[in-house]
Amino acid sequence: MRVGIIGASGYTGLELVRCVLRHPKFELVVVTSEQRAGLALGDAFPGFRGLVDLRFEAVDPDALASRLDCAFVALPHGASAKVVSALHKAGVAVVDLSADFRLQSREVFEKWYGEHAAPELFGQAVYGLPELHRDELPGARLIAAPGCYPTSAILPAAPFLRAGVVESAGLFVDSKSGVSGAGRKLDDGLLLAEIGENARAYSVAAHRHGPEIEQELGLVGGQAVSVSFVPQLIPVVRGILTTVGLRPVQPITTAEAQALLEAAYADAPFVRVLPVGEFPSLQAVRGSNFCDVAVVSDERAGTLLALSALDNLVKGSGGQAIQAFNLAQGWPETTGLWEAPWLP
């Protein structure tokens, strides 16, 4: 299958290149970058020298469509929608990694992102979180890959909302992310001298991923969910470590919560439920498409704590996009992704 990566010079785009190259069904034929058009991928990013004989091209959906069967679009929010729309109309299967097609409510989208650039496609994408939308993905031609923060919050919390054992209001999500989640851009706050030996919260209770978390957990639980979301930057390159605080409807033990978590992900190859007493770590998932989850019931405080760790560039974006596309094509979801984390 002929694959193009639109926006291949960003961190997510480069991760997609890495994943596509080892996928047995894919042939990488197009990589785009406006800033690096004409430059060989291996010259711009020497890690790919000798592996990829392609040059970056400018984004021209009409010219590219005839050369592609599938496109992974890793452009910024807002810039993505028009490109996705043009490729989709030309018959190319598209996985969009921006937020342009993740939300179902037009009102909510416009509140957080502004006017939509492709309103004719709004609400038509399948949300590409395989563990929740597995039955909707087969045959999908437009997939919205989830955000990295939402993935890290939804996966540990969803089983308990689905089972109705926790309240739907007042969820608290604390997420600590590596700096690659902010993308490749000039920002004083992302300089080594600023983030090294430092950690800071940002966009507290005002991050655009909050509505995405609420949407998906609300669908799982069958009622509206409210979330207080606190994202934080920590001095690592990759990874997100998340804790979700839930309020049980009635007392629940750690053993009972563990059983719910294990049952929910018994058939999910990329969600690893850790044994009781073991907790997620970034090192255990770095470079892989795994999400490790755990749960503890703090019966003294009346709180259920659901935890996760994932690599924001793999299970949080590029790897998960391919996992969802595998299911859309009827291939095993592990195709091209079954790889151990980087150790150390």
Phi, psi and omega in degrees: 000129182281123188241139171240143175246112183267113188090051189275355184264356175277174181299317178294318179299318179293324176295322176297319177303312181301316182289319182295322182299329182263004181276123186291343182263352189254145167236114181284117184240343182219133168229134182241151173196122180295317184287332185247018181305131180094343182271137178294137180304318181290338176280321179289323182226091189303340177300337180261003180298131182085351180254329184227124178253064181227152173249146176297142177240158172287157181280113176222088187306320182295321180284329184277332190303319183292345182262357188236144168261331183214143176230133170258116187257111183245054179260162179296158175306138180093315178282341187283320193304315182293321179294315178301315181300314181296317179293319180297317179296330181278002176093009179275133173289134188232134168245116182261129182259005174272183178270005189297336184233015183278325187272149181264335181267121178296322180297315179295318179301311184294330178295321187261334186235348182092193183295140182276136186275351178219067187299336181293340180255356185299133178083002184262347182280149171274130178290119192274048172258097189304324184293341178251330188239032182304319184286340181270344188282324181305126180086355183296138178250351176222116183237133175259108179291134183295160173288160182290313177300311179303318179302317183291337180266321184292314186299315179286334186268330189305316183303328185278328174288322178298321181281350179073023184263358178229158178287152182268350181256147172075029174292143178242124182241119176248118182234131179245121188239147169289162189288343179295340177297339179276354180082174179272105180203159177278114181208122182307323184290348180257359178293147180304321181293340180266320185261337176298136182055035182214165172204144181207145173276156177208157179046045183295125182056023181213024181271143185292347177278346179303310179299329178293318177297315180297319181301308186288322177289329175294321177295320179295315185275348179078015177202162183301141180239140175244136187229134167260116188246124180240099175275146181220143174265136177234159187280061171229162180278311185240151168115148173227130175244121187234141171236128177249122176267123183237150180252111181297144176293322174215162185307139179222139180272163176299321180297319179293318179294320178300319180296321178295318181294316180295320179294322183296326186244023180300328182248021181253102188295337184258004173249115181256116178275118184282153177297155177304132180094351176252140186235153184297148175222152181292321183299329184285348181236353188301128180082002183243171177264016180275148167238119178267134181230153178209165180214144176223133173263118175266084186294331178298318182266354181069038184230142173252125183250117178250128188238155177209160170218138176208164173272118185296337180270347181250273178298336178277351179200272190298314180295317180295324177300318178289321177302314179295319180293324174306313180293323178299328181270355181082017177268160173304135186294342180276356185303122179076002187236352187280087185221140178289151174300161177283121178230131354285000000 
